[in-house]
Amino acid sequence: MREKARIMDAQAMSRAIRRIGYEIVERNRGTENVVLVGIRRRGVPLALEIADCINAAEGAEVPVGNLDVASYRDDRLPAAERAAGDRRGVPFSATDRDVVLVDDVLFTGRTARAAMEALMASGRPRSIQLAVLVDRGHRELPIRADFVGKNVPTSRSERIAVRLPEFDGERGVVLMDAGTVSTEGEVR
């Protein structure tokens, strides 16, 4: 994969994250019942940043957890092998709360579906909302994000890479392309 285009720089990401935070507060009429749950891996630092924005704007501490949904993915493990899941990263009850799942990219919808299933396995949230930094389309399931930083139409051969300092040493969103291979074997 090679970088095709820079979609967001660090400043644009920060603006999108702040906007998502404000939209969450507005939609939920405050923060009283709101909890954020970042989907591991890249959704976790995004959830923490959204919470910081909300906390600064509202003066209220929004709880943040993280969720590993690997065992709930229907496209990775056969149903018989799926475990009960790991909810140790969610240090609060989601029952009767407005849970905002946070992820970096919404693509097929399978990760979001797995996260909803993981949450429902241990309680019943009052509502589940989805916040993503980038929605790239190509849904396989009827799932949509409630809060989107940026919509980026892509082809199936392209990929969105959200780069975060925690994992990549830089901050930004780039469009990656496999390129086309010439008859000489060069990637163009």
Secondary structure, DSSP 8 states (H G I E B T S, - for coil): -EEEEEEE-HHHHHHHHHHHHHHHHHHTTSSTTEEEEEETTTHHHHHHHHHHHHHHHHS----EEEEB-GGG-TTTS-GGG--S-B-TT--S--TTSEEEEEEEEESSSHHHHHHHHHHHTT---SEEEEEEEEE----SSS---SEEEEE----TTEEEEEE-HHHHSS-EEEEEE---B-TTS-B-
